[in-house]
Amino acid sequence: MIKFLIKRFIKDSDNIKDPAVRRMYGSLCSSVGIGLNICLFIGKYLAGVLSGSIAIMADAFNNLSDAGSSLITLIGFKFAGMKPDAEHPFGHGRIEYISGLAVSAAIILMGVELAKSSVSKILSPAPVEMSMTAIVILVVSVCVKLYMCSYNRFVGRQIDSAAMKATATDSLSDAVATSVVLLAMLVLKFTGVNVDGWCGAMVALFILYAGYSAAKDTLSPLLGQPPEEELINQIRDIALSHSEIVGIHDLVVHDYGPGRLMISFHGEVPGDGNIFELHDVIDQAEKELKEKLGCDAVIHMDPIATNDDEVKSVKQCVAELVKEINGDLSIHDFRMVKGPTHTNLIFDVVVPFQLKLSDREVADEITRRVREKWENYYAVIEIDHSYVL
């Protein structure tokens, strides 16, 4: 059904790079979610009244909160699609992440409330009435929630939306929760054992975990996470497709919301090349990154010695010395400056954040190894940290 609605109400639906199209996707799915969740609330509330089950009543209000969550997502997509302005020159795309976080908070809140009600029901069990109407409503509810999970996950992947993915997680947790409630009623029917409170507690734990997982996924882009490997490879392939760019390093990606990326990196170019021609190549690479990946790119031109065999040989030796300290270390921006009494080896070392050695310890160890290998060579080291995986 959702694919039919997409084709019916979203023009140019294949152009997911267009912020307006993304906003229409989010608005459509959120509107459908609001309607379905309100219907589920009404049905489950009726089933809860008929059966007297605390688990069903809690599940009903869970669906009502889901309708509120869908409304939050709808508002989030609307504001995220607003154009940049003087106060927000990078746009409003991160509002989509904030709306996803709000959905996660609603999931966790519902889990806490359900846990409290379940504990109360365990301590003071109340009779639960078995009815075929309640069972049918719960079965239908599970099917609807699985469908909602399916279409939210599909759209979330289609437009790469953290908010839609969080909503899909919420729908899946609801389907599991309702299944557990249904199981409790069947256990009561065939064994006479009232496990309503215990099943409610199990549902609460599952909902809390789902909320935590969704919050983690939406917090990461807000705090600043490394770019995906696929994006890194795309950037590298586009840059290196220009023969004058022989390498890249110091890649930094700033995410201001879906479709709003700003990147910067150093592009290594031959030091003996024509400065104007090389600058034109850099400009072309920046334009190509904008056209193909939709990101604003700033490339720092880094001249290196590409035709000096001595420099290449010494650089290779230093790289091997660095790797002996730790296999995750790497070097770049390597230069040799010769003097009458000694030679300076000037280079940057990329140190991973998880390395136990401090930056100073790394630099001192490299300096010591360089002096052991070349008595008159001195290492002049700048420590860098990688912002990609």
MARNU-655028 format. One record per residue: residue number from 1; x, y, z of N, C-alpha, C in turn; residue in one letter. Coordinates in steps of 0.2 Angstrom, whole numbers, m for minus. Atoms other than C-alpha are relative to their C-alpha. Example, Ala and Ser with C-alpha at 12.3 -4.5 7.8 and 13.67 -1.06 7.14 Angstrom:
% MARNU-655028
(1 (4 m6 0) (62 m22 39) (4 6 0) A) (2 (m4 m6 m1) (68 m5 36) (m4 5 3) S) 
This chain:
% MARNU-655028
(1 (4 m6 0) (0 0 0) (4 6 0) M) (2 (m4 m6 m1) (14 12 5) (3 2 m7) I) (3 (m3 m2 7) (22 11 m13) (m5 3 m4) K) (4 (5 m3 4) (5 15 m21) (m1 7 2) F) (5 (1 m7 m2) (3 30 m10) (6 5 m2) L) (6 (m6 m4 2) (21 36 m14) (m1 2 m7) I) (7 (0 m2 7) (18 35 m32) (m6 4 m1) K) (8 (6 m4 1) (1 43 m30) (1 7 2) R) (9 (0 m7 m3) (5 58 m19) (7 3 0) F) (10 (m6 m3 0) (24 61 m21) (3 0 m7) I) (11 (m3 m1 7) (30 68 m38) (7 m1 0) K) (12 (m7 1 1) (47 63 m44) (3 m3 6) D) (13 (m2 3 m6) (48 51 m30) (7 m4 0) S) (14 (m7 3 0) (64 43 m36) (6 5 1) D) (15 (m5 m5 m1) (73 60 m34) (1 1 8) N) (16 (0 0 m8) (77 56 m15) (5 5 2) I) (17 (m6 m5 m2) (92 69 m15) (m4 7 1) K) (18 (3 m7 0) (79 83 m17) (m3 0 7) D) (19 (3 0 m7) (75 89 1) (m8 0 0) P) (20 (7 m1 0) (57 93 m4) (m3 m7 m1) A) (21 (2 6 1) (55 75 m10) (0 m4 7) V) (22 (m1 4 m7) (62 68 7) (m5 2 5) R) (23 (5 m2 m4) (50 79 16) (m7 m3 m1) R) (24 (7 3 2) (35 72 6) (0 m7 3) M) (25 (0 7 m2) (41 54 10) (m1 0 8) Y) (26 (1 0 m7) (42 58 29) (m7 2 2) G) (27 (6 m3 m1) (26 68 29) (m6 m6 m1) S) (28 (5 5 2) (16 54 20) (1 m6 5) L) (29 (0 5 m4) (23 40 31) (m2 1 7) C) (30 (2 m3 m6) (20 50 47) (m7 0 1) S) (31 (8 m1 0) (2 54 42) (m3 m7 1) S) (32 (3 7 0) (m1 35 39) (1 m3 7) V) (33 (m2 2 m6) (7 31 55) (m5 3 6) G) (34 (5 m3 m5) (m4 43 65) (m7 m3 m1) I) (35 (7 3 1) (m20 36 57) (0 m7 3) G) (36 (0 7 m2) (m15 18 60) (0 m1 8) L) (37 (m1 0 m7) (m10 21 78) (m6 2 4) N) (38 (7 m2 m3) (m26 30 83) (m5 m6 m1) I) (39 (5 6 1) (m36 15 76) (2 m6 5) C) (40 (m2 5 m5) (m25 3 86) (m2 1 7) L) (41 (1 m2 m7) (m27 13 102) (m8 m2 1) F) (42 (7 1 m1) (m46 12 100) (m2 m7 1) I) (43 (1 7 0) (m46 m6 96) (2 m3 7) G) (44 (m3 3 m6) (m34 m11 111) (m3 3 6) K) (45 (4 m2 m6) (m43 0 123) (m6 m3 1) Y) (46 (6 3 0) (m59 m8 119) (2 m8 3) L) (47 (m2 6 m2) (m50 m25 121) (2 0 8) A) (48 (m3 0 m7) (m42 m20 138) (m6 1 5) G) (49 (6 m1 m4) (m59 m14 145) (m4 m7 0) V) (50 (3 7 0) (m67 m31 140) (3 m5 4) L) (51 (m4 6 m3) (m53 m42 147) (2 2 7) S) (52 (m3 m2 m7) (m47 m31 162) (7 m1 0) G) (53 (m8 1 0) (m29 m34 156) (4 6 1) S) (54 (m4 m6 0) (m17 m21 162) (5 0 m6) I) (55 (m5 0 6) (m5 m27 148) (m3 3 m6) A) (56 (4 m2 6) (m18 m24 135) (m1 8 0) I) (57 (1 m7 m1) (m22 m7 142) (6 4 m1) M) (58 (m6 m3 1) (m4 m2 143) (2 0 m7) A) (59 (m2 1 7) (m1 m8 125) (m4 5 m4) D) (60 (4 m5 3) (m16 3 120) (3 7 0) A) (61 (m3 m7 m1) (m8 19 127) (6 0 m3) F) (62 (m6 0 3) (8 14 120) (m1 2 m8) N) (63 (1 m2 6) (0 15 103) (m2 7 m1) N) (64 (1 m7 0) (m7 32 107) (6 4 1) L) (65 (m6 m4 m1) (10 38 112) (4 m1 m7) S) (66 (m3 1 6) (16 31 95) (m3 5 m5) D) (67 (3 m5 5) (3 42 86) (3 7 2) A) (68 (m3 m7 m2) (11 57 96) (7 0 m3) G) (69 (m6 1 3) (28 50 90) (0 2 m7) S) (70 (0 m1 7) (23 50 72) (m2 8 m1) S) (71 (2 m7 1) (16 68 74) (7 4 1) L) (72 (m7 m3 m1) (34 73 81) (4 m1 m6) I) (73 (m4 1 6) (42 65 66) (m3 4 m6) T) (74 (3 m4 5) (30 74 54) (2 7 1) L) (75 (m2 m7 m1) (34 91 62) (8 0 m1) I) (76 (m7 0 1) (52 86 62) (2 1 m8) G) (77 (m1 0 7) (52 83 43) (m2 7 m3) F) (78 (2 m6 2) (43 99 40) (5 6 1) K) (79 (m5 m5 m2) (56 110 49) (7 m2 m3) F) (80 (m7 2 3) (71 100 43) (1 2 m7) A) (81 (0 m2 7) (66 104 25) (0 8 m1) G) (82 (m1 m8 1) (67 123 28) (7 2 m3) M) (83 (m6 m2 3) (80 132 18) (4 4 5) K) (84 (m5 m3 m4) (96 139 26) (m2 8 0) P) (85 (1 m7 m1) (94 157 33) (6 3 3) D) (86 (m6 m4 m3) (105 170 41) (2 m3 7) A) (87 (m2 3 m6) (104 162 58) (2 m7 0) E) (88 (m2 7 1) (106 144 52) (2 m1 m7) H) (89 (m3 0 7) (117 145 36) (1 m7 m2) P) (90 (m1 7 2) (120 126 36) (m7 m4 0) F) (91 (6 3 1) (101 123 35) (m3 m3 7) G) (92 (4 3 m6) (89 114 48) (0 m7 0) H) (93 (1 7 1) (92 96 43) (1 m4 6) G) (94 (m1 4 m6) (98 91 60) (m7 m1 5) R) (95 (6 0 m4) (80 94 67) (m3 m7 m1) I) (96 (3 7 1) (76 77 59) (3 m5 5) E) (97 (m3 4 m5) (89 69 70) (m3 1 7) Y) (98 (3 m2 m6) (81 78 85) (m7 m3 1) I) (99 (6 3 m1) (64 72 81) (0 m8 1) S) (100 (m1 7 m1) (71 54 80) (1 m1 7) G) (101 (m2 1 m7) (78 57 97) (m6 1 5) L) (102 (6 m1 m3) (61 63 103) (m4 m6 0) A) (103 (4 7 0) (53 47 97) (3 m5 5) V) (104 (m3 5 m4) (66 37 106) (m1 1 7) S) (105 (1 m2 m7) (63 47 122) (m8 m3 2) A) (106 (7 2 m1) (44 43 120) (0 m8 1) A) (107 (0 8 m1) (48 24 118) (2 m1 7) I) (108 (m3 2 m7) (59 24 134) (m5 2 6) I) (109 (5 m2 m5) (45 34 144) (m5 m5 0) L) (110 (5 5 0) (32 21 139) (2 m6 3) M) (111 (m2 6 m3) (43 7 144) (1 1 7) G) (112 (0 m1 m7) (46 15 161) (m7 m1 3) V) (113 (7 0 m3) (27 17 164) (m3 m7 0) E) (114 (3 7 0) (23 0 158) (3 m5 5) L) (115 (m3 4 m5) (36 m7 170) (m3 1 7) A) (116 (4 m2 m7) (28 2 185) (m6 m4 0) K) (117 (7 4 0) (11 m5 180) (1 m7 1) S) (118 (0 7 m1) (17 m22 178) (3 m3 6) S) (119 (m2 2 m6) (26 m23 194) (m6 0 5) V) (120 (6 0 m5) (10 m17 203) (m4 m6 m1) S) (121 (4 6 1) (1 m31 194) (2 m6 2) K) (122 (m3 6 m3) (13 m44 199) (m1 0 8) I) (123 (1 m1 m7) (12 m38 217) (m7 m1 2) L) (124 (7 0 m2) (m7 m37 217) (m4 m3 m6) S) (125 (4 3 6) (m14 m49 203) (m7 2 0) P) (126 (7 m1 1) (m31 m45 196) (m2 m5 m5) A) (127 (2 4 5) (m42 m56 187) (0 2 m7) P) (128 (0 m2 7) (m41 m56 168) (m5 m4 m4) V) (129 (5 3 4) (m56 m60 157) (2 m2 m7) E) (130 (m2 2 7) (m53 m70 141) (m6 1 m5) M) (131 (5 m1 5) (m63 m65 126) (3 0 m7) S) (132 (m2 1 7) (m62 m69 107) (1 7 m3) M) (133 (m1 m6 3) (m64 m51 103) (7 3 1) T) (134 (m6 m3 m1) (m49 m46 112) (6 m4 m3) A) (135 (m5 4 4) (m39 m60 104) (1 2 m7) I) (136 (0 m2 7) (m44 m55 87) (3 7 m1) V) (137 (m3 m6 1) (m40 m37 90) (8 0 1) I) (138 (m8 0 m1) (m22 m41 96) (3 m3 m6) L) (139 (m3 4 6) (m19 m53 81) (0 6 m5) V) (140 (0 m5 6) (m24 m39 69) (5 6 2) V) (141 (m5 m6 m2) (m13 m26 79) (7 m3 m1) S) (142 (m7 2 2) (2 m37 77) (1 0 m7) V) (143 (m1 m1 7) (m1 m38 59) (1 7 m3) C) (144 (m1 m7 2) (m3 m20 57) (7 3 2) V) (145 (m7 m2 m2) (13 m16 67) (5 m3 m4) K) (146 (m5 3 4) (23 m28 57) (0 4 m7) L) (147 (0 m4 7) (17 m19 41) (3 7 1) Y) (148 (m3 m7 m1) (21 m2 49) (8 0 1) M) (149 (m8 1 m1) (39 m8 54) (3 m1 m7) C) (150 (m3 1 6) (41 m14 36) (0 6 m4) S) (151 (0 m6 4) (36 2 27) (4 5 3) Y) (152 (m4 m5 m3) (45 13 39) (7 m2 m1) N) (153 (m7 2 2) (61 3 37) (2 1 m7) R) (154 (m1 m1 8) (59 3 18) (1 7 m1) F) (155 (m1 m7 1) (57 22 18) (6 3 3) V) (156 (m6 m3 m4) (70 25 31) (7 m2 m4) G) (157 (m6 2 4) (83 15 20) (0 4 m6) R) (158 (1 m3 7) (76 23 4) (3 8 1) Q) (159 (m2 m7 0) (79 41 10) (5 1 6) I) (160 (m5 0 m5) (92 37 24) (m2 5 5) D) (161 (3 m4 m5) (82 44 38) (0 m3 7) S) (162 (m1 3 m7) (87 41 56) (m7 0 4) A) (163 (7 m1 m4) (69 47 62) (m4 m6 m3) A) (164 (5 5 3) (60 34 50) (3 m7 3) M) (165 (m3 6 m3) (72 20 56) (m2 m1 7) K) (166 (2 1 m7) (68 24 74) (m7 m2 1) A) (167 (7 2 0) (50 23 70) (m1 m7 m2) T) (168 (1 7 2) (52 6 62) (2 m4 6) A) (169 (m2 4 m6) (61 0 78) (m6 0 5) T) (170 (5 m1 m5) (47 7 88) (m6 m5 m2) D) (171 (5 4 3) (34 m2 77) (1 m8 1) S) (172 (m2 7 m2) (44 m19 79) (m1 m1 7) L) (173 (1 1 m8) (44 m17 98) (m7 m1 2) S) (174 (7 0 m2) (26 m14 98) (m3 m7 m2) D) (175 (2 7 2) (23 m30 88) (2 m6 4) A) (176 (m2 5 m5) (33 m40 100) (m4 1 6) V) (177 (3 m1 m7) (25 m32 115) (m7 m3 m1) A) (178 (7 2 1) (7 m36 108) (0 m8 0) T) (179 (m1 7 1) (13 m54 104) (0 m3 7) S) (180 (m1 2 m7) (18 m56 122) (m6 0 4) V) (181 (6 m1 m3) (2 m49 128) (m5 m6 m2) V) (182 (4 5 3) (m7 m61 117) (1 m7 3) L) (183 (m2 7 m2) (3 m76 123) (m2 0 8) L) (184 (2 0 m7) (m1 m71 141) (m8 m2 1) A) (185 (7 2 0) (m20 m73 137) (m1 m7 m2) M) (186 (0 7 2) (m17 m89 129) (2 m5 5) L) (187 (m2 4 m6) (m8 m96 144) (m5 0 5) V) (188 (6 m1 m5) (m22 m90 155) (m6 m5 m2) L) (189 (6 4 3) (m35 m99 144) (2 m8 1) K) (190 (m1 7 0) (m26 m116 143) (3 m3 7) F) (191 (m3 3 m6) (m17 m117 160) (m4 3 6) T) (192 (3 m3 m5) (m27 m105 171) (5 4 4) G) (193 (m5 m4 m3) (m11 m96 176) (0 7 m2) V) (194 (0 m8 1) (m11 m77 177) (7 2 m1) N) (195 (m7 m3 0) (5 m71 170) (0 7 m3) V) (196 (1 m7 3) (m2 m54 164) (6 5 2) D) (197 (m5 m5 m2) (10 m44 175) (7 m2 m2) G) (198 (m6 2 2) (25 m54 171) (1 1 m7) W) (199 (m1 m1 8) (22 m53 152) (0 8 m1) C) (200 (0 m7 0) (19 m34 155) (7 2 1) G) (201 (m7 m2 m2) (36 m33 163) (5 m2 m6) A) (202 (m4 2 5) (44 m43 149) (0 5 m6) M) (203 (2 m5 5) (36 m31 136) (4 7 2) V) (204 (m3 m6 m2) (43 m16 146) (7 0 m1) A) (205 (m8 0 1) (61 m22 146) (1 0 m8) L) (206 (m2 0 7) (60 m25 127) (m1 7 m3) F) (207 (2 m6 2) (52 m8 124) (6 5 2) I) (208 (m5 m4 m2) (66 0 135) (6 m1 m4) L) (209 (m6 2 4) (80 m9 125) (m1 3 m7) Y) (210 (2 m3 7) (71 m3 108) (1 7 1) A) (211 (m1 m8 m1) (71 15 115) (7 2 0) G) (212 (m7 m1 m1) (89 14 120) (4 m1 m7) Y) (213 (m3 1 6) (94 7 103) (m1 6 m5) S) (214 (2 m5 5) (84 20 93) (4 7 2) A) (215 (m3 m6 m2) (91 34 104) (8 0 m2) A) (216 (m7 1 2) (109 28 101) (1 2 m7) K) (217 (0 m2 7) (106 29 82) (m1 7 m2) D) (218 (2 m7 1) (99 46 83) (5 5 3) T) (219 (m5 m4 m3) (112 53 95) (7 1 m3) L) (220 (m6 0 4) (127 48 85) (1 5 m5) S) (221 (m1 m6 4) (125 60 71) (m1 7 3) P) (222 (1 m7 m4) (120 74 83) (7 1 3) L) (223 (m7 m1 m4) (137 71 93) (5 1 m5) L) (224 (m5 1 5) (147 68 77) (3 m6 m1) G) (225 (m3 7 1) (151 51 70) (4 0 m6) Q) (226 (m4 1 6) (163 45 57) (m4 m1 m6) P) (227 (4 2 6) (157 44 39) (0 m7 m1) P) (228 (0 7 2) (152 27 32) (5 m1 m5) E) (229 (m5 2 4) (165 18 23) (m1 1 m8) E) (230 (2 m1 7) (155 19 7) (1 7 m2) E) (231 (0 m7 2) (155 38 7) (8 1 0) L) (232 (m7 m1 0) (174 38 11) (3 m3 m7) I) (233 (m3 2 6) (178 27 m4) (m3 4 m6) N) (234 (2 m4 5) (167 37 m15) (4 7 m1) Q) (235 (m4 m6 0) (176 53 m10) (7 m1 m3) I) (236 (m7 1 2) (193 45 m13) (0 m2 m7) R) (237 (0 1 7) (188 38 m30) (m1 6 m4) D) (238 (1 m6 4) (182 54 m36) (6 5 0) I) (239 (m6 m5 0) (197 64 m30) (6 m3 m4) A) (240 (m6 3 4) (210 51 m37) (m2 m2 m7) L) (241 (1 1 8) (201 50 m54) (3 5 m4) S) (242 (m4 m5 3) (210 66 m57) (8 m2 1) H) (243 (m7 3 m1) (228 60 m61) (5 4 3) S) (244 (m4 m4 m3) (236 75 m54) (0 0 8) E) (245 (1 1 m7) (229 71 m37) (3 m7 2) I) (246 (m3 7 m1) (240 56 m31) (m1 m3 7) V) (247 (2 3 m7) (233 54 m13) (m4 5 4) G) (248 (4 m4 m4) (222 61 0) (1 m2 7) I) (249 (0 1 m7) (222 63 19) (m3 5 4) H) (250 (3 m5 m5) (215 72 34) (m7 2 m3) D) (251 (7 m1 2) (197 69 28) (m4 2 6) L) (252 (5 m1 m5) (184 77 38) (m7 1 m3) V) (253 (7 m1 3) (165 76 35) (m4 3 6) V) (254 (4 m3 m5) (153 87 44) (m7 m1 m3) H) (255 (7 2 2) (135 81 44) (m5 5 3) D) (256 (5 m5 m2) (121 95 45) (m7 m3 m1) Y) (257 (7 3 2) (107 83 41) (0 m3 m7) G) (258 (0 3 6) (103 72 27) (0 4 m6) P) (259 (m1 m4 6) (109 79 10) (3 7 2) G) (260 (m4 m6 m1) (119 93 19) (7 m2 3) R) (261 (m7 2 m2) (137 87 20) (5 5 m2) L) (262 (m5 m4 1) (152 98 21) (6 m4 1) M) (263 (m6 4 m1) (169 89 18) (6 4 m1) I) (264 (m6 m3 2) (187 94 18) (5 m5 1) S) (265 (m5 5 m1) (203 85 15) (6 3 m4) F) (266 (m6 m2 3) (221 87 9) (1 m4 m6) H) (267 (m1 4 6) (224 82 m9) (8 1 m2) G) (268 (m7 0 2) (242 77 m13) (1 1 m7) E) (269 (m1 m1 7) (249 84 m29) (8 1 m1) V) (270 (m7 0 2) (266 84 m38) (3 7 2) P) (271 (m3 m6 m2) (277 98 m30) (3 4 m5) G) (272 (m3 m3 6) (285 102 m47) (m5 2 m5) D) (273 (6 m2 5) (268 105 m56) (m1 7 0) G) (274 (2 m7 1) (261 121 m62) (m5 2 5) N) (275 (5 m1 m5) (252 129 m48) (m7 2 m3) I) (276 (7 m2 3) (238 137 m59) (m3 m6 m3) F) (277 (3 6 3) (235 120 m68) (m2 m4 6) E) (278 (2 4 m6) (235 111 m51) (m6 3 4) L) (279 (6 m4 m3) (223 124 m44) (m6 m2 m4) H) (280 (6 1 4) (211 121 m58) (m2 m7 1) D) (281 (2 7 m1) (211 102 m55) (m3 0 6) V) (282 (3 0 m7) (207 105 m37) (m7 3 0) I) (283 (7 m3 1) (192 116 m42) (m4 m5 m4) D) (284 (4 5 3) (186 103 m54) (m2 m6 5) Q) (285 (2 6 m5) (187 89 m40) (m5 3 4) A) (286 (5 m2 m4) (177 100 m29) (m7 1 m3) E) (287 (6 0 4) (164 103 m42) (m3 m7 m1) K) (288 (2 6 1) (163 85 m46) (m3 m4 7) E) (289 (3 3 m7) (160 80 m27) (m6 3 1) L) (290 (7 m4 m1) (146 93 m27) (m5 m3 m4) K) (291 (5 2 5) (138 86 m42) (m2 m7 1) E) (292 (2 7 m1) (139 67 m38) (m2 m2 7) K) (293 (2 2 m7) (138 67 m19) (m4 5 4) L) (294 (4 m5 m3) (129 83 m16) (3 3 7) G) (295 (m4 m3 m6) (142 89 m3) (4 6 m2) C) (296 (m4 m5 1) (151 105 m2) (7 m2 2) D) (297 (m7 3 m1) (170 101 m3) (5 6 0) A) (298 (m5 m4 0) (185 111 2) (7 m4 0) V) (299 (m6 4 1) (202 103 m4) (6 5 1) I) (300 (m6 m3 m1) (218 109 3) (6 m3 m5) H) (301 (m5 3 4) (232 107 m10) (7 m1 3) M) (302 (m6 2 m4) (247 98 m3) (5 m3 m5) D) (303 (m6 3 5) (263 97 m14) (5 m5 4) P) (304 (m5 5 m2) (274 82 m12) (5 m1 m5) I) (305 (m5 2 5) (290 76 m20) (m2 m7 m3) A) (306 (2 6 4) (285 63 m33) (5 m3 m4) T) (307 (m6 2 4) (301 62 m43) (6 m1 3) N) (308 (m6 0 m3) (314 62 m30) (1 m7 4) D) (309 (m1 6 m2) (320 44 m27) (2 m1 7) D) (310 (m3 0 m7) (329 48 m11) (m6 1 5) E) (311 (5 m2 m4) (314 56 m3) (m5 m6 1) V) (312 (4 6 0) (303 41 m8) (3 m6 4) K) (313 (m3 5 m3) (315 29 m1) (0 1 8) S) (314 (0 m2 m7) (317 38 16) (m7 0 3) V) (315 (7 0 m2) (298 40 17) (m2 m7 2) K) (316 (2 7 m1) (296 22 15) (3 m3 6) Q) (317 (m3 2 m6) (308 18 29) (m3 2 6) C) (318 (3 m3 m6) (300 30 41) (m7 m3 1) V) (319 (7 3 m1) (283 23 37) (0 m7 3) A) (320 (m1 7 m3) (290 5 41) (1 1 8) E) (321 (m2 m1 m7) (297 12 57) (m6 1 5) L) (322 (6 m2 m3) (281 19 62) (m5 m6 1) V) (323 (4 6 0) (271 3 58) (2 m5 5) K) (324 (m3 4 m5) (283 m6 70) (m3 2 7) E) (325 (3 m2 m6) (276 4 84) (m7 m2 1) I) (326 (7 2 0) (258 1 80) (m2 0 m7) N) (327 (2 1 7) (250 m6 64) (m5 5 m2) G) (328 (5 m5 2) (237 8 64) (2 7 m1) D) (329 (m3 m6 1) (249 22 63) (2 1 m7) L) (330 (m2 m2 6) (252 31 47) (3 7 m1) S) (331 (m3 m7 1) (262 46 40) (m3 3 m7) I) (332 (1 m3 6) (259 59 27) (3 7 0) H) (333 (m3 m7 0) (265 77 22) (8 m1 1) D) (334 (m7 1 m1) (283 70 21) (5 4 m4) F) (335 (m5 m5 3) (297 82 17) (7 m1 3) R) (336 (m7 0 m3) (316 82 19) (3 7 m2) M) (337 (m3 m7 1) (325 98 22) (8 m1 3) V) (338 (m7 1 m1) (344 96 21) (4 6 2) K) (339 (m5 m6 m3) (357 107 31) (7 m3 0) G) (340 (m8 2 0) (376 107 33) (2 m5 5) P) (341 (m2 5 m6) (376 97 49) (m5 m6 1) T) (342 (5 5 m1) (359 87 49) (m5 1 m5) H) (343 (6 0 4) (343 83 39) (m6 0 4) T) (344 (6 0 m4) (326 87 46) (m5 m4 m5) N) (345 (6 4 4) (312 74 41) (m6 3 3) L) (346 (6 m3 m3) (296 83 43) (m6 m3 m3) I) (347 (6 3 2) (280 74 43) (m5 m1 5) F) (348 (5 1 m5) (263 71 51) (m1 m7 1) D) (349 (2 7 m2) (258 55 60) (m7 0 2) V) (350 (7 0 m2) (240 50 61) (m1 m6 6) V) (351 (1 5 m6) (236 42 78) (m7 m1 2) V) (352 (7 1 m1) (220 33 81) (m2 1 7) P) (353 (2 m2 m6) (210 38 96) (0 m5 5) F) (354 (0 5 m5) (210 21 104) (7 m2 2) Q) (355 (m7 2 m2) (229 20 105) (2 1 7) L) (356 (m2 m1 m7) (235 18 123) (6 5 1) K) (357 (m6 m5 m1) (251 28 120) (m3 7 m1) L) (358 (1 m7 1) (250 47 122) (3 2 m6) S) (359 (m3 m3 6) (254 58 107) (7 2 2) D) (360 (m7 m1 m2) (270 63 116) (4 m6 0) R) (361 (m4 6 0) (275 45 118) (1 m2 m7) E) (362 (m1 2 7) (272 41 100) (5 4 m3) V) (363 (m5 m4 4) (282 56 94) (7 m1 3) A) (364 (m6 2 m3) (296 52 106) (3 m7 m2) D) (365 (m2 6 2) (297 34 101) (2 0 m8) E) (366 (m2 m1 7) (297 39 82) (7 3 0) I) (367 (m6 m3 0) (311 51 86) (6 m4 1) T) (368 (m5 5 m3) (321 38 95) (2 m4 m6) R) (369 (m2 5 5) (320 26 81) (3 3 m6) R) (370 (m3 m3 6) (324 38 67) (7 2 2) V) (371 (m7 m1 m2) (340 43 77) (4 m6 0) R) (372 (m4 6 0) (345 25 79) (2 m2 m8) E) (373 (m1 2 7) (343 22 60) (5 5 m4) K) (374 (m4 m5 3) (351 39 54) (2 5 5) W) (375 (m3 m4 m6) (363 48 66) (m1 7 m1) E) (376 (1 m7 1) (361 65 57) (m7 2 m2) N) (377 (7 m2 2) (342 64 54) (m4 2 6) Y) (378 (4 m2 m5) (330 73 65) (m7 0 m2) Y) (379 (7 1 2) (311 69 65) (m3 7 3) A) (380 (4 m6 m2) (300 85 66) (m7 m2 m1) V) (381 (6 4 1) (283 77 69) (m6 5 3) I) (382 (7 m3 m1) (265 84 69) (m5 m6 1) E) (383 (5 5 m1) (252 73 77) (m7 2 m2) I) (384 (6 m1 3) (236 71 68) (m5 m6 3) D) (385 (5 5 m2) (220 61 73) (m5 m1 m6) H) (386 (4 1 6) (209 53 60) (m8 1 2) S) (387 (8 m1 m1) (190 58 59) (m4 m5 m4) Y) (388 (3 5 3) (186 43 49) (2 m7 2) V) (389 (m1 7 m3) (185 24 53) (6 m3 m4) L) 
